[in-house]
Amino acid sequence: MSERNTVLFANGAFYAAFAGRDAAAMEQVWAKDKTVSCSHPGWQPLMGRAEVIASWRSILANPSAPGISCRQERVAIYGDCAVVTCIEQISDGKGQDEFLAATNIFVRAGSIWAMVHHQAGPVNIDPQSLEEEEKPALN
């Protein structure tokens, strides 16, 4: 598997834990031996593993937490550091979606990539542009 695909796998594990409200899986995504940080939309920045994991446990335990999916992933790898930018599609289940621009930073931890930072904030995007990008090209 290429390094890019390995980073995308780690990013996918983050969003799978988020969408599945799986606190144990979310905890596994985050680096254990590095300082981690997180900026949830509308929150003060969080620093340190205990504070970040506690925030995710609170979010994932909320039964009214919205659904989430990750779109338009882009990867840049700088040695043992990788940056993924993407669009988060937040669904309230009533047809009103919100879009956030997200940055996820990973570091190589042995043979895996572990998250050290997540930040997301509102973005103005045409939802149709997301659909058009995902259609297969016609030959």
PyMOL commands that place a pseudoatom at each C-alpha (Angstrom):
pseudoatom trace, name=CA, resn=MET, resi=1, chain=A, elem=C, hetatm=0, pos=[0.000, 0.000, 0.000]
pseudoatom trace, name=CA, resn=SER, resi=2, chain=A, elem=C, hetatm=0, pos=[1.380, 3.440, -0.883]
pseudoatom trace, name=CA, resn=GLU, resi=3, chain=A, elem=C, hetatm=0, pos=[2.104, 5.998, 1.849]
pseudoatom trace, name=CA, resn=ARG, resi=4, chain=A, elem=C, hetatm=0, pos=[-0.725, 8.153, 0.481]
pseudoatom trace, name=CA, resn=ASN, resi=5, chain=A, elem=C, hetatm=0, pos=[-3.172, 5.248, 0.793]
pseudoatom trace, name=CA, resn=THR, resi=6, chain=A, elem=C, hetatm=0, pos=[-1.927, 4.460, 4.286]
pseudoatom trace, name=CA, resn=VAL, resi=7, chain=A, elem=C, hetatm=0, pos=[-2.579, 8.077, 5.335]
pseudoatom trace, name=CA, resn=LEU, resi=8, chain=A, elem=C, hetatm=0, pos=[-6.034, 7.952, 3.725]
pseudoatom trace, name=CA, resn=PHE, resi=9, chain=A, elem=C, hetatm=0, pos=[-6.713, 4.729, 5.642]
pseudoatom trace, name=CA, resn=ALA, resi=10, chain=A, elem=C, hetatm=0, pos=[-5.835, 6.496, 8.923]
pseudoatom trace, name=CA, resn=ASN, resi=11, chain=A, elem=C, hetatm=0, pos=[-8.047, 9.438, 7.964]
pseudoatom trace, name=CA, resn=GLY, resi=12, chain=A, elem=C, hetatm=0, pos=[-10.854, 7.008, 7.095]
pseudoatom trace, name=CA, resn=ALA, resi=13, chain=A, elem=C, hetatm=0, pos=[-10.470, 5.329, 10.500]
pseudoatom trace, name=CA, resn=PHE, resi=14, chain=A, elem=C, hetatm=0, pos=[-10.975, 8.727, 12.156]
pseudoatom trace, name=CA, resn=TYR, resi=15, chain=A, elem=C, hetatm=0, pos=[-14.199, 9.377, 10.237]
pseudoatom trace, name=CA, resn=ALA, resi=16, chain=A, elem=C, hetatm=0, pos=[-15.433, 5.793, 10.727]
pseudoatom trace, name=CA, resn=ALA, resi=17, chain=A, elem=C, hetatm=0, pos=[-14.989, 6.196, 14.502]
pseudoatom trace, name=CA, resn=PHE, resi=18, chain=A, elem=C, hetatm=0, pos=[-16.731, 9.575, 14.342]
pseudoatom trace, name=CA, resn=ALA, resi=19, chain=A, elem=C, hetatm=0, pos=[-19.661, 8.352, 12.229]
pseudoatom trace, name=CA, resn=GLY, resi=20, chain=A, elem=C, hetatm=0, pos=[-19.997, 5.159, 14.272]
pseudoatom trace, name=CA, resn=ARG, resi=21, chain=A, elem=C, hetatm=0, pos=[-19.813, 7.042, 17.583]
pseudoatom trace, name=CA, resn=ASP, resi=22, chain=A, elem=C, hetatm=0, pos=[-17.097, 4.589, 18.607]
pseudoatom trace, name=CA, resn=ALA, resi=23, chain=A, elem=C, hetatm=0, pos=[-15.117, 6.223, 21.414]
pseudoatom trace, name=CA, resn=ALA, resi=24, chain=A, elem=C, hetatm=0, pos=[-12.678, 3.304, 21.746]
pseudoatom trace, name=CA, resn=ALA, resi=25, chain=A, elem=C, hetatm=0, pos=[-11.858, 3.421, 18.018]
pseudoatom trace, name=CA, resn=MET, resi=26, chain=A, elem=C, hetatm=0, pos=[-11.522, 7.220, 18.189]
pseudoatom trace, name=CA, resn=GLU, resi=27, chain=A, elem=C, hetatm=0, pos=[-9.037, 6.875, 21.031]
pseudoatom trace, name=CA, resn=GLN, resi=28, chain=A, elem=C, hetatm=0, pos=[-6.948, 4.473, 18.923]
pseudoatom trace, name=CA, resn=VAL, resi=29, chain=A, elem=C, hetatm=0, pos=[-6.701, 6.961, 16.040]
pseudoatom trace, name=CA, resn=TRP, resi=30, chain=A, elem=C, hetatm=0, pos=[-4.932, 9.590, 18.163]
pseudoatom trace, name=CA, resn=ALA, resi=31, chain=A, elem=C, hetatm=0, pos=[-1.175, 9.492, 18.853]
pseudoatom trace, name=CA, resn=LYS, resi=32, chain=A, elem=C, hetatm=0, pos=[-0.275, 8.199, 22.276]
pseudoatom trace, name=CA, resn=ASP, resi=33, chain=A, elem=C, hetatm=0, pos=[3.264, 9.550, 22.613]
pseudoatom trace, name=CA, resn=LYS, resi=34, chain=A, elem=C, hetatm=0, pos=[2.945, 13.000, 20.996]
pseudoatom trace, name=CA, resn=THR, resi=35, chain=A, elem=C, hetatm=0, pos=[1.236, 16.179, 22.108]
pseudoatom trace, name=CA, resn=VAL, resi=36, chain=A, elem=C, hetatm=0, pos=[-2.137, 16.289, 20.350]
pseudoatom trace, name=CA, resn=SER, resi=37, chain=A, elem=C, hetatm=0, pos=[-4.531, 19.173, 19.760]
pseudoatom trace, name=CA, resn=CYS, resi=38, chain=A, elem=C, hetatm=0, pos=[-8.034, 19.696, 18.449]
pseudoatom trace, name=CA, resn=SER, resi=39, chain=A, elem=C, hetatm=0, pos=[-10.197, 22.673, 17.501]
pseudoatom trace, name=CA, resn=HIS, resi=40, chain=A, elem=C, hetatm=0, pos=[-13.865, 21.725, 17.300]
pseudoatom trace, name=CA, resn=PRO, resi=41, chain=A, elem=C, hetatm=0, pos=[-16.088, 24.342, 15.611]
pseudoatom trace, name=CA, resn=GLY, resi=42, chain=A, elem=C, hetatm=0, pos=[-17.076, 26.967, 18.186]
pseudoatom trace, name=CA, resn=TRP, resi=43, chain=A, elem=C, hetatm=0, pos=[-14.851, 25.533, 20.936]
pseudoatom trace, name=CA, resn=GLN, resi=44, chain=A, elem=C, hetatm=0, pos=[-11.651, 26.809, 22.485]
pseudoatom trace, name=CA, resn=PRO, resi=45, chain=A, elem=C, hetatm=0, pos=[-8.602, 24.923, 21.168]
pseudoatom trace, name=CA, resn=LEU, resi=46, chain=A, elem=C, hetatm=0, pos=[-7.857, 21.780, 23.166]
pseudoatom trace, name=CA, resn=MET, resi=47, chain=A, elem=C, hetatm=0, pos=[-4.316, 20.634, 23.951]
pseudoatom trace, name=CA, resn=GLY, resi=48, chain=A, elem=C, hetatm=0, pos=[-3.147, 17.308, 25.329]
pseudoatom trace, name=CA, resn=ARG, resi=49, chain=A, elem=C, hetatm=0, pos=[-4.366, 13.766, 24.865]
pseudoatom trace, name=CA, resn=ALA, resi=50, chain=A, elem=C, hetatm=0, pos=[-6.570, 13.654, 27.993]
pseudoatom trace, name=CA, resn=GLU, resi=51, chain=A, elem=C, hetatm=0, pos=[-8.423, 16.851, 27.041]
pseudoatom trace, name=CA, resn=VAL, resi=52, chain=A, elem=C, hetatm=0, pos=[-8.828, 15.863, 23.371]
pseudoatom trace, name=CA, resn=ILE, resi=53, chain=A, elem=C, hetatm=0, pos=[-10.037, 12.322, 24.113]
pseudoatom trace, name=CA, resn=ALA, resi=54, chain=A, elem=C, hetatm=0, pos=[-12.458, 13.621, 26.766]
pseudoatom trace, name=CA, resn=SER, resi=55, chain=A, elem=C, hetatm=0, pos=[-13.947, 15.998, 24.176]
pseudoatom trace, name=CA, resn=TRP, resi=56, chain=A, elem=C, hetatm=0, pos=[-14.476, 13.158, 21.698]
pseudoatom trace, name=CA, resn=ARG, resi=57, chain=A, elem=C, hetatm=0, pos=[-16.040, 10.928, 24.350]
pseudoatom trace, name=CA, resn=SER, resi=58, chain=A, elem=C, hetatm=0, pos=[-18.508, 13.734, 25.111]
pseudoatom trace, name=CA, resn=ILE, resi=59, chain=A, elem=C, hetatm=0, pos=[-19.322, 14.361, 21.433]
pseudoatom trace, name=CA, resn=LEU, resi=60, chain=A, elem=C, hetatm=0, pos=[-19.688, 10.671, 20.566]
pseudoatom trace, name=CA, resn=ALA, resi=61, chain=A, elem=C, hetatm=0, pos=[-21.885, 9.956, 23.587]
pseudoatom trace, name=CA, resn=ASN, resi=62, chain=A, elem=C, hetatm=0, pos=[-24.395, 12.618, 22.511]
pseudoatom trace, name=CA, resn=PRO, resi=63, chain=A, elem=C, hetatm=0, pos=[-27.390, 10.774, 20.970]
pseudoatom trace, name=CA, resn=SER, resi=64, chain=A, elem=C, hetatm=0, pos=[-28.320, 13.863, 18.951]
pseudoatom trace, name=CA, resn=ALA, resi=65, chain=A, elem=C, hetatm=0, pos=[-24.865, 14.212, 17.387]
pseudoatom trace, name=CA, resn=PRO, resi=66, chain=A, elem=C, hetatm=0, pos=[-25.221, 14.649, 13.620]
pseudoatom trace, name=CA, resn=GLY, resi=67, chain=A, elem=C, hetatm=0, pos=[-24.012, 12.211, 10.991]
pseudoatom trace, name=CA, resn=ILE, resi=68, chain=A, elem=C, hetatm=0, pos=[-20.739, 12.937, 9.234]
pseudoatom trace, name=CA, resn=SER, resi=69, chain=A, elem=C, hetatm=0, pos=[-18.960, 11.985, 6.037]
pseudoatom trace, name=CA, resn=CYS, resi=70, chain=A, elem=C, hetatm=0, pos=[-15.627, 13.018, 4.577]
pseudoatom trace, name=CA, resn=ARG, resi=71, chain=A, elem=C, hetatm=0, pos=[-15.359, 14.335, 1.012]
pseudoatom trace, name=CA, resn=GLN, resi=72, chain=A, elem=C, hetatm=0, pos=[-12.629, 15.668, -1.272]
pseudoatom trace, name=CA, resn=GLU, resi=73, chain=A, elem=C, hetatm=0, pos=[-9.654, 14.324, 0.685]
pseudoatom trace, name=CA, resn=ARG, resi=74, chain=A, elem=C, hetatm=0, pos=[-6.289, 15.753, -0.318]
pseudoatom trace, name=CA, resn=VAL, resi=75, chain=A, elem=C, hetatm=0, pos=[-3.022, 14.450, 1.110]
pseudoatom trace, name=CA, resn=ALA, resi=76, chain=A, elem=C, hetatm=0, pos=[0.402, 16.062, 1.479]
pseudoatom trace, name=CA, resn=ILE, resi=77, chain=A, elem=C, hetatm=0, pos=[3.219, 14.036, 3.022]
pseudoatom trace, name=CA, resn=TYR, resi=78, chain=A, elem=C, hetatm=0, pos=[6.291, 15.696, 4.533]
pseudoatom trace, name=CA, resn=GLY, resi=79, chain=A, elem=C, hetatm=0, pos=[8.562, 12.875, 5.709]
pseudoatom trace, name=CA, resn=ASP, resi=80, chain=A, elem=C, hetatm=0, pos=[7.017, 11.547, 8.922]
pseudoatom trace, name=CA, resn=CYS, resi=81, chain=A, elem=C, hetatm=0, pos=[4.180, 14.090, 8.898]
pseudoatom trace, name=CA, resn=ALA, resi=82, chain=A, elem=C, hetatm=0, pos=[1.068, 14.055, 6.711]
pseudoatom trace, name=CA, resn=VAL, resi=83, chain=A, elem=C, hetatm=0, pos=[-1.664, 16.644, 6.268]
pseudoatom trace, name=CA, resn=VAL, resi=84, chain=A, elem=C, hetatm=0, pos=[-5.127, 15.742, 5.014]
pseudoatom trace, name=CA, resn=THR, resi=85, chain=A, elem=C, hetatm=0, pos=[-7.525, 18.482, 4.032]
pseudoatom trace, name=CA, resn=CYS, resi=86, chain=A, elem=C, hetatm=0, pos=[-11.119, 17.602, 3.291]
pseudoatom trace, name=CA, resn=ILE, resi=87, chain=A, elem=C, hetatm=0, pos=[-14.726, 18.693, 3.412]
pseudoatom trace, name=CA, resn=GLU, resi=88, chain=A, elem=C, hetatm=0, pos=[-16.863, 17.309, 6.218]
pseudoatom trace, name=CA, resn=GLN, resi=89, chain=A, elem=C, hetatm=0, pos=[-20.533, 16.919, 5.394]
pseudoatom trace, name=CA, resn=ILE, resi=90, chain=A, elem=C, hetatm=0, pos=[-22.578, 17.129, 8.592]
pseudoatom trace, name=CA, resn=SER, resi=91, chain=A, elem=C, hetatm=0, pos=[-26.112, 15.733, 8.226]
pseudoatom trace, name=CA, resn=ASP, resi=92, chain=A, elem=C, hetatm=0, pos=[-28.864, 16.479, 10.696]
pseudoatom trace, name=CA, resn=GLY, resi=93, chain=A, elem=C, hetatm=0, pos=[-31.054, 13.691, 9.275]
pseudoatom trace, name=CA, resn=LYS, resi=94, chain=A, elem=C, hetatm=0, pos=[-33.672, 16.214, 8.117]
pseudoatom trace, name=CA, resn=GLY, resi=95, chain=A, elem=C, hetatm=0, pos=[-32.077, 17.179, 4.804]
pseudoatom trace, name=CA, resn=GLN, resi=96, chain=A, elem=C, hetatm=0, pos=[-30.209, 20.188, 6.160]
pseudoatom trace, name=CA, resn=ASP, resi=97, chain=A, elem=C, hetatm=0, pos=[-26.509, 19.554, 5.629]
pseudoatom trace, name=CA, resn=GLU, resi=98, chain=A, elem=C, hetatm=0, pos=[-23.685, 21.739, 6.842]
pseudoatom trace, name=CA, resn=PHE, resi=99, chain=A, elem=C, hetatm=0, pos=[-20.198, 21.711, 5.368]
pseudoatom trace, name=CA, resn=LEU, resi=100, chain=A, elem=C, hetatm=0, pos=[-16.950, 22.203, 7.231]
pseudoatom trace, name=CA, resn=ALA, resi=101, chain=A, elem=C, hetatm=0, pos=[-13.415, 22.511, 5.912]
pseudoatom trace, name=CA, resn=ALA, resi=102, chain=A, elem=C, hetatm=0, pos=[-11.176, 20.204, 7.963]
pseudoatom trace, name=CA, resn=THR, resi=103, chain=A, elem=C, hetatm=0, pos=[-7.459, 19.739, 8.437]
pseudoatom trace, name=CA, resn=ASN, resi=104, chain=A, elem=C, hetatm=0, pos=[-6.187, 16.500, 9.944]
pseudoatom trace, name=CA, resn=ILE, resi=105, chain=A, elem=C, hetatm=0, pos=[-2.502, 16.096, 10.746]
pseudoatom trace, name=CA, resn=PHE, resi=106, chain=A, elem=C, hetatm=0, pos=[-0.892, 12.697, 11.220]
pseudoatom trace, name=CA, resn=VAL, resi=107, chain=A, elem=C, hetatm=0, pos=[2.590, 11.556, 12.245]
pseudoatom trace, name=CA, resn=ARG, resi=108, chain=A, elem=C, hetatm=0, pos=[4.199, 8.243, 11.448]
pseudoatom trace, name=CA, resn=ALA, resi=109, chain=A, elem=C, hetatm=0, pos=[4.140, 5.998, 14.514]
pseudoatom trace, name=CA, resn=GLY, resi=110, chain=A, elem=C, hetatm=0, pos=[6.040, 2.896, 13.476]
pseudoatom trace, name=CA, resn=SER, resi=111, chain=A, elem=C, hetatm=0, pos=[4.130, 1.381, 10.597]
pseudoatom trace, name=CA, resn=ILE, resi=112, chain=A, elem=C, hetatm=0, pos=[0.939, 3.409, 11.139]
pseudoatom trace, name=CA, resn=TRP, resi=113, chain=A, elem=C, hetatm=0, pos=[-0.085, 7.048, 10.908]
pseudoatom trace, name=CA, resn=ALA, resi=114, chain=A, elem=C, hetatm=0, pos=[-1.511, 8.528, 14.125]
pseudoatom trace, name=CA, resn=MET, resi=115, chain=A, elem=C, hetatm=0, pos=[-3.513, 11.749, 14.379]
pseudoatom trace, name=CA, resn=VAL, resi=116, chain=A, elem=C, hetatm=0, pos=[-1.957, 14.678, 16.231]
pseudoatom trace, name=CA, resn=HIS, resi=117, chain=A, elem=C, hetatm=0, pos=[-4.334, 17.476, 15.205]
pseudoatom trace, name=CA, resn=HIS, resi=118, chain=A, elem=C, hetatm=0, pos=[-7.875, 17.983, 13.919]
pseudoatom trace, name=CA, resn=GLN, resi=119, chain=A, elem=C, hetatm=0, pos=[-9.497, 21.293, 13.121]
pseudoatom trace, name=CA, resn=ALA, resi=120, chain=A, elem=C, hetatm=0, pos=[-12.780, 21.997, 11.357]
pseudoatom trace, name=CA, resn=GLY, resi=121, chain=A, elem=C, hetatm=0, pos=[-14.674, 25.171, 10.596]
pseudoatom trace, name=CA, resn=PRO, resi=122, chain=A, elem=C, hetatm=0, pos=[-17.569, 26.377, 8.438]
pseudoatom trace, name=CA, resn=VAL, resi=123, chain=A, elem=C, hetatm=0, pos=[-17.060, 26.740, 4.710]
pseudoatom trace, name=CA, resn=ASN, resi=124, chain=A, elem=C, hetatm=0, pos=[-19.327, 28.059, 1.992]
pseudoatom trace, name=CA, resn=ILE, resi=125, chain=A, elem=C, hetatm=0, pos=[-19.520, 25.347, -0.665]
pseudoatom trace, name=CA, resn=ASP, resi=126, chain=A, elem=C, hetatm=0, pos=[-21.972, 24.423, -3.372]
pseudoatom trace, name=CA, resn=PRO, resi=127, chain=A, elem=C, hetatm=0, pos=[-23.137, 20.871, -2.511]
pseudoatom trace, name=CA, resn=GLN, resi=128, chain=A, elem=C, hetatm=0, pos=[-23.618, 20.164, -6.212]
pseudoatom trace, name=CA, resn=SER, resi=129, chain=A, elem=C, hetatm=0, pos=[-19.869, 20.636, -6.735]
pseudoatom trace, name=CA, resn=LEU, resi=130, chain=A, elem=C, hetatm=0, pos=[-19.287, 17.706, -4.383]
pseudoatom trace, name=CA, resn=GLU, resi=131, chain=A, elem=C, hetatm=0, pos=[-21.605, 15.498, -6.418]
pseudoatom trace, name=CA, resn=GLU, resi=132, chain=A, elem=C, hetatm=0, pos=[-20.046, 16.510, -9.730]
pseudoatom trace, name=CA, resn=GLU, resi=133, chain=A, elem=C, hetatm=0, pos=[-16.546, 15.705, -8.518]
pseudoatom trace, name=CA, resn=GLU, resi=134, chain=A, elem=C, hetatm=0, pos=[-17.542, 12.174, -7.560]
pseudoatom trace, name=CA, resn=LYS, resi=135, chain=A, elem=C, hetatm=0, pos=[-19.160, 11.242, -10.888]
pseudoatom trace, name=CA, resn=PRO, resi=136, chain=A, elem=C, hetatm=0, pos=[-16.989, 8.946, -12.988]
pseudoatom trace, name=CA, resn=ALA, resi=137, chain=A, elem=C, hetatm=0, pos=[-15.416, 10.517, -16.058]
pseudoatom trace, name=CA, resn=LEU, resi=138, chain=A, elem=C, hetatm=0, pos=[-17.031, 9.642, -19.357]
pseudoatom trace, name=CA, resn=ASN, resi=139, chain=A, elem=C, hetatm=0, pos=[-14.682, 8.326, -22.044]
for i in range(1, 139): cmd.bond("trace and resi %d" % i, "trace and resi %d" % (i + 1))
show_as sticks, trace
zoom trace
